Amino acid sequence: MTIPTIASLAPLLDRLFDQDEAARGATRAAFADVTDADRTRMMQSKTDYRDLYARLKDAPLAVSRETGHLLYMLARSSRARTIVEFGTSFGISTLYLAAGLRDNGGGRLITSEFEPSKAARARENLSAGELIDLVEIREGDALKTLSRDLPDQIDLVLLDGAKALYPDILDLIEDRLKPGAIIVADNADFSPDYLARVRKPGNGYMSTPFAEDVELTVRIS
């Protein structure tokens, strides 16, 4: 029996999650001079988030293992062929999504990352996982990089970049979401405008909190 790609990635993912755990102390230190209120403000601002992520340029900011497994399962169960990701970081979530594409028989994953050093790390990790051929990493402001050359139909979306930009990213891709397309938004509580939009009855979506920090949304019309 063919071994699923996600199983063959286990050693690489274990190493990356260990690195993420080891980096958490340095990540906390980067915010030693920032109050919780200021950090929340930075997360929800469409301008101050740049300072926030500049402080985190060396942090993996990995999704949880549970969220990673969810991404792979959603990619497989939806038989996704086209995936868009906002927020590559070191490419851990990208590995899960690309593994789903590989086990679906192939496809295209477009992901955006504005920190060049993170994009480089993601390429290294995707190459190590032998999945780089399925992934296009677009460096720069996602409001520009995801505004062009997208697939006609998008099956699955992961939002895991600057939370204040979730509604703007949805604006860019909405017309290309096929009925039944799935959107996974990480830490969506920091984007109340996004939540109000996808939860509003009659707005074309069905959306619900899923697990501790994930909003799961399906395009229904």
Order of alpha helices (4+ residues) and beta strands (2+ residues): alpha-alpha-alpha-alpha-alpha-beta-alpha-beta-alpha-beta-alpha-beta-alpha-beta-alpha-beta-beta
